[in-house]
């Protein structure tokens, strides 16, 4: 459904008793789940399904596939001891050995997790991939003739499919880089299986933080906003204000996510499963470009929704006159934040729990307490090498300042002091090339 169809009925939306967010957010309230990380194979399977545009045929699952492989081997091998060995190598421990043959086998894990954390992360990251319209092709490891038999059997149980595109990406700039980075990983299957968990965690954080930094800037399409990190081996000295203020500024922006996105749900027909979902900046752009008569009609409908929204949340009527789309959207945005800021209210508790979930689930790998230095955003060696490999991309090497720009494009910013620390780090690990003493002639290579 079109954006106009969504907005044309916004004044008829029934305000629900509970606030909710069904789209664009990878985390919710702090959960009681013991495992705070999303299931790697399940999210990987969802990403591969979208990128490869393939899925399992109806009725197929890991159990039926395993039985088919056993039957295939039994026809070709008459040594029971060898069959038992193959069983251990490929099908024991939930068929873990299959994933060492090819990442494609993660398709069996697509949608297999009951974890809400996994489901939300998978939906958002696969949405980034779908938004880029990037078609990927996963490379195979060096496989033996037995593994070729397993792959041949696998090709019998998969089919082509067209991913549904029912959500317009909130962060198009990040969607393009995410798709490019995932495509790169798929070219190195061994490295992909080693780095996939970190890749998902990294992009979960980058997406969530950039969404928060952009959520209030809905008058233009989002762009990478400054968010300063340091290497985990660096000191966060007092003069580095951008580094020392990053966590608190991010925390303040994260607090606006649930209020803003919960209001956005009503602008996208929440009770209609077939409705297409649009970000707030896209709604604003549409309202700016539509005809005068249509704009006036939709502003009237948005004003009626605002009245219903405030009344349902026991707020006094909006005091100012609304005559333009920006005034309507500003009023709705302000109301959503007001709803979640009432002292001793359930909404305020929800907001605090959502911020806590971000810190304890999404950002826990990247926030470090430096005691007197307070909390700072850090990146350790493993994440830095992964980010470097992704940023260098399909090139054999990248000039250092271009590398810094690639980091920024993904939402990772470094001040000059950290940039010097980066150069020293790359020299230590051996993937730095100096073509001359000039700073412009410093290149960084991939480690894969």
C-alpha positions in Angstrom: 0.0 0.0 0.0 1.1 3.5 -0.8 2.2 6.2 1.7 -1.0 8.2 0.8 -3.2 5.2 1.7 -1.5 5.0 5.1 -1.9 8.7 5.9 -5.5 8.9 4.5 -6.8 6.8 7.3 -4.5 8.0 10.1 -7.4 9.9 11.7 -9.3 6.7 12.0 -6.6 4.8 13.9 -7.7 3.4 17.2 -5.2 4.3 19.9 -4.2 1.1 21.7 -4.0 0.9 25.5 -0.3 -0.2 25.3 2.5 1.4 23.4 4.2 -0.8 20.9 6.9 -0.9 18.3 6.8 -3.5 15.6 9.3 -2.2 13.1 12.8 -0.6 12.7 14.0 -1.5 16.2 16.3 -4.4 16.9 15.7 -4.4 20.7 12.8 -3.9 23.1 12.6 -3.8 26.9 15.3 -5.5 28.9 14.4 -9.2 28.7 14.9 -12.1 31.0 16.6 -14.2 28.3 19.9 -15.6 29.5 21.6 -15.3 26.1 21.8 -11.6 25.2 23.3 -12.3 21.8 21.0 -13.2 18.8 21.4 -16.7 17.4 24.1 -16.4 14.8 23.0 -19.2 12.5 19.3 -18.1 12.5 20.2 -14.5 11.6 22.7 -15.7 9.1 20.2 -17.9 7.5 17.7 -15.1 7.2 20.4 -12.9 5.6 21.4 -15.6 3.1 17.8 -16.3 2.2 17.3 -12.6 1.3 20.6 -12.2 -0.4 20.6 -15.5 -2.4 16.8 -15.1 -3.0 16.4 -18.8 -2.0 14.5 -20.7 0.6 13.7 -24.3 1.5 11.0 -26.0 -0.3 7.8 -26.6 1.6 8.1 -29.4 4.1 11.9 -29.4 4.1 13.9 -29.0 7.2 17.2 -30.1 8.7 15.8 -33.4 9.9 14.4 -34.4 6.5 17.6 -33.3 4.8 19.8 -35.3 7.1 17.7 -38.5 6.4 18.0 -37.9 2.7 21.8 -37.6 3.0 22.0 -40.8 5.0 20.0 -42.7 2.4 22.1 -41.3 -0.4 25.4 -42.4 1.4 23.9 -45.8 2.2 23.4 -46.4 -1.5 27.0 -45.6 -2.3 28.9 -46.8 0.7 28.6 -50.4 2.1 31.0 -50.0 5.1 29.1 -49.4 8.3 32.1 -48.0 10.1 32.6 -45.3 7.4 28.9 -44.4 7.5 29.2 -43.9 11.3 32.2 -41.7 10.7 30.3 -39.5 8.3 27.5 -39.3 10.8 29.8 -37.8 13.3 31.5 -35.5 10.9 28.5 -33.9 9.3 25.3 -34.7 11.2 26.1 -34.9 14.9 25.5 -32.0 17.2 22.6 -30.6 15.3 24.5 -31.1 12.0 27.1 -28.6 12.9 29.6 -30.1 10.4 27.3 -29.0 7.5 28.1 -25.3 8.1 31.8 -26.0 7.6 31.0 -27.1 4.1 29.2 -24.0 3.0 27.4 -21.1 4.7 24.4 -21.9 2.5 23.4 -24.6 5.0 22.4 -21.8 7.4 19.2 -21.6 5.3 18.0 -24.5 7.5 18.3 -22.2 10.5 16.3 -19.4 9.0 13.5 -18.6 11.5 14.4 -21.5 13.8 15.0 -19.4 16.9 12.2 -18.6 19.4 14.2 -15.7 20.8 12.6 -12.3 20.4 16.1 -10.8 20.3 17.1 -13.0 17.3 13.8 -12.2 15.5 14.1 -8.5 15.8 17.7 -8.4 14.8 17.1 -10.7 11.8 14.1 -8.7 10.6 16.0 -5.3 10.7 19.3 -6.6 9.2 17.6 -8.6 6.5 15.5 -5.5 5.8 18.8 -3.5 5.2 19.9 -6.2 2.7 16.5 -6.3 0.9 16.5 -2.5 0.7 19.8 -2.4 -1.2 18.4 -4.9 -3.8 21.8 -6.6 -3.7 22.0 -10.2 -5.0 24.8 -12.2 -3.5 26.5 -15.4 -4.4 28.1 -17.4 -1.6 31.4 -19.0 -2.5 32.1 -22.6 -1.5 35.0 -23.9 0.6 37.4 -26.4 -1.0 35.2 -29.5 -0.7 35.8 -33.2 -1.2 33.6 -35.6 -3.2 31.5 -36.6 -0.2 30.7 -33.0 0.5 29.8 -32.5 -3.1 27.2 -35.3 -2.7 25.8 -33.4 0.3 25.6 -30.2 -1.7 24.0 -31.9 -4.6 21.3 -33.2 -2.2 21.0 -29.7 -0.8 20.2 -28.2 -4.2 17.2 -30.5 -4.4 15.5 -29.0 -1.4 15.9 -25.2 -2.1 13.9 -23.0 -4.4 14.0 -19.4 -5.7 11.8 -16.8 -4.0 11.4 -13.1 -4.1 11.9 -11.3 -0.7 9.0 -9.2 0.4 9.8 -5.5 0.5 7.2 -4.2 2.9 9.4 -1.8 4.9 11.3 1.2 3.5 14.7 1.3 5.1 15.1 4.0 7.8 18.9 4.3 7.1 19.5 4.0 3.3 23.1 5.0 3.7 23.8 2.2 6.0 21.8 -0.3 4.0 24.1 0.1 1.0 27.3 -0.5 3.1 25.7 -3.4 5.0 24.9 -5.1 1.7 28.3 -4.5 0.3 29.9 -5.8 3.5 27.8 -9.0 3.7 28.5 -9.7 0.0 32.2 -9.5 0.8 31.9 -11.9 3.7 30.1 -14.4 1.4 33.2 -14.4 -0.8 35.3 -15.8 2.0 33.2 -18.6 3.6 35.7 -19.7 6.2 36.2 -16.2 7.4 32.5 -15.6 7.2 31.7 -18.5 9.6 34.4 -17.2 12.0 33.4 -13.6 11.9 29.6 -13.8 11.4 28.7 -13.4 15.1 30.9 -10.3 15.4 29.5 -9.0 12.1 25.9 -9.2 13.4 26.8 -7.6 16.8 28.7 -4.8 15.0 26.0 -3.9 12.6 23.3 -4.3 15.3 25.1 -1.6 17.3 25.9 0.6 14.3 22.3 0.5 13.0 20.8 1.1 16.5 23.1 4.0 17.3 22.8 5.7 13.9 19.0 5.3 14.1 19.0 7.0 17.4 21.2 9.8 16.2 19.0 10.4 13.2 15.5 9.9 14.7 14.9 13.6 15.5 16.3 14.8 12.2 13.3 13.8 10.1 13.3 16.8 7.8 16.0 15.2 5.6 17.2 11.7 4.7 19.4 10.3 7.4 23.2 10.4 7.1 26.1 9.1 9.2 26.2 11.2 12.4 29.5 11.6 14.4 29.9 9.0 17.1 33.5 8.9 18.4 35.2 5.7 19.5 38.7 5.0 20.8 40.8 1.8 20.6 40.4 -0.2 23.8 44.1 0.3 24.5 43.9 4.1 24.4 43.4 6.5 27.3 40.3 8.7 27.4 42.1 11.9 28.6 40.0 14.9 29.8 40.7 17.1 26.7 39.0 14.5 24.4 35.5 15.9 24.8 34.1 14.1 21.7 35.2 10.8 23.1 34.1 11.4 26.7 30.7 12.7 25.8 29.8 10.1 23.2 28.1 7.6 25.5 25.9 10.1 27.3 24.8 11.8 24.1 24.0 8.4 22.6 22.1 7.3 25.7 20.0 10.5 25.5 19.1 9.8 21.8 18.3 6.2 22.5 15.7 7.4 25.0 13.8 8.9 22.1 13.7 5.8 19.9 10.7 3.9 21.5 8.5 7.1 21.8 9.1 8.2 18.2 8.8 4.8 16.7 5.7 4.0 18.7 4.0 7.1 17.2 5.3 6.2 13.8 3.4 2.9 13.9 0.1 4.7 13.8 1.1 6.6 10.6 1.7 3.2 8.9 -1.6 1.4 9.5 -0.5 -0.9 12.3 -3.6 -3.2 12.1 -3.1 -3.8 8.3 -0.5 -6.6 7.8 -0.2 -5.8 4.0 0.5 -2.1 4.6 3.9 -0.8 3.6 5.9 0.8 6.4 7.7 4.2 5.8 10.2 6.1 8.0 9.2 9.5 9.3 11.6 11.3 7.0 10.0 9.7 4.0 6.5 10.7 5.2 7.7 14.3 5.6 9.3 14.3 2.1 6.0 13.0 0.6 4.0 15.7 2.4 6.3 18.4 1.1 6.0 17.1 -2.5 2.3 16.3 -2.8 -0.3 18.7 -4.2 -1.6 21.5 -2.1 -5.1 20.1 -1.8 -3.8 16.7 -0.8 -1.4 18.2 1.7 -4.1 20.3 3.4 -6.3 17.2 3.6 -3.6 15.1 5.2 -2.6 17.8 7.6 -6.2 17.9 8.8 -6.1 14.1 9.3 -2.8 14.2 11.1 -4.2 16.9 13.4 -7.2 14.7 14.2 -4.9 11.8 15.0 -2.9 14.1 17.3 -6.1 15.0 19.1 -7.1 11.4 19.6 -3.5 10.4 20.6 -3.3 13.1 23.3 -6.7 12.4 24.6 -6.1 8.6 24.8 -2.9 9.3 26.8 -4.7 11.8 29.1 -2.8 14.9 27.8 -4.3 18.3 27.4 -5.1 19.4 23.8 -2.3 20.7 21.7 -2.1 24.4 22.3 -0.7 25.6 18.9 -2.4 25.9 15.6 -1.3 23.3 13.0 -1.4 24.4 9.4 1.7 22.7 7.8 3.0 19.2 7.6 6.1 20.1 9.7 3.9 21.5 12.4 1.8 18.4 12.4 4.8 16.0 12.6 6.5 18.2 15.2 3.4 18.1 17.4 3.2 14.3 17.0 6.9 13.8 17.8 6.7 16.1 20.8 3.6 14.3 22.1 5.2 10.9 21.8 8.1 12.1 24.0 5.7 13.8 26.4 3.8 10.5 26.8 7.0 8.7 27.8 8.2 11.4 30.2 5.3 11.5 32.7 6.7 11.0 36.2 5.9 7.6 37.8 4.1 6.4 34.7 4.3 3.0 33.0 5.6 4.6 29.8 8.5 6.2 31.6 9.4 2.8 33.0 9.2 1.3 29.5 11.5 4.0 28.2 14.1 3.3 30.9 13.9 -0.4 30.3 14.5 0.1 26.5 17.6 2.2 27.2 18.8 -0.5 29.6 18.2 -3.1 26.9 20.3 -1.1 24.4 23.2 -0.8 26.9 23.1 -4.4 28.2 22.4 -6.2 24.9 23.3 -4.1 21.9 26.1 -1.9 23.1 27.7 -4.1 25.8 30.6 -5.0 23.5 31.4 -1.4 22.8 30.9 0.6 26.0 33.7 0.5 28.5 33.9 2.2 31.9 37.1 4.0 32.4 36.4 5.0 36.1 37.5 8.6 36.3 37.1 8.9 32.6 33.5 7.6 32.7 31.9 5.5 30.0 33.4 5.6 26.6 32.9 3.9 23.3 35.7 1.5 22.5 36.5 -0.9 19.7 38.7 -3.9 20.4 41.2 -5.6 18.1 38.8 -8.3 16.8 36.1 -5.8 15.9 38.6 -3.3 14.5 40.1 -5.9 12.1 36.7 -7.0 11.0 35.7 -3.4 10.4 38.9 -2.8 8.5 38.4 -5.8 6.3 34.9 -4.7 5.5 36.0 -1.1 4.8 38.8 -2.1 2.5 36.2 -4.3 0.8 37.1 -5.9 -2.6 40.2 -3.8 -3.0 43.6 -5.3 -2.0 44.4 -2.2 0.1 43.0 1.3 0.8 44.6 4.6 1.4 44.4 5.4 5.2 42.3 8.6 4.9 39.9 6.8 2.6 39.7 4.1 5.2 38.7 6.6 7.8 36.0 7.9 5.5 34.7 4.3 5.1 34.6 4.0 8.9 32.6 7.2 9.1 30.2 6.1 6.5 29.3 3.1 8.7 29.0 5.2 11.8 32.4 4.8 13.4 34.3 8.0 13.9 37.9 8.5 15.3 39.5 11.8 16.3 43.1 12.6 15.3 44.6 11.0 18.4 42.8 7.7 17.7 43.8 7.9 14.0 47.4 8.0 15.1 46.8 5.0 17.4 45.2 3.2 14.4 48.3 3.6 12.3 50.5 2.3 15.1 48.1 -0.7 15.5 48.2 -1.5 11.8 52.0 -1.3 11.9 52.1 -3.8 14.7 49.8 -6.3 13.0 51.7 -5.9 9.7 49.0 -4.7 7.3 50.3 -1.2 6.9 52.2 0.0 3.7 54.0 3.2 3.6 54.8 4.3 0.0 56.6 7.4 1.3 56.9 9.5 4.4 53.8 11.4 3.3 50.6 10.8 5.3 48.7 10.5 2.0 50.8 7.5 1.0 49.9 5.2 3.9 47.8 2.2 2.8 46.0 -0.5 4.8 45.6 -4.1 3.6 42.9 -6.6 4.4 43.8 -9.6 6.7 41.8 -12.0 4.6 
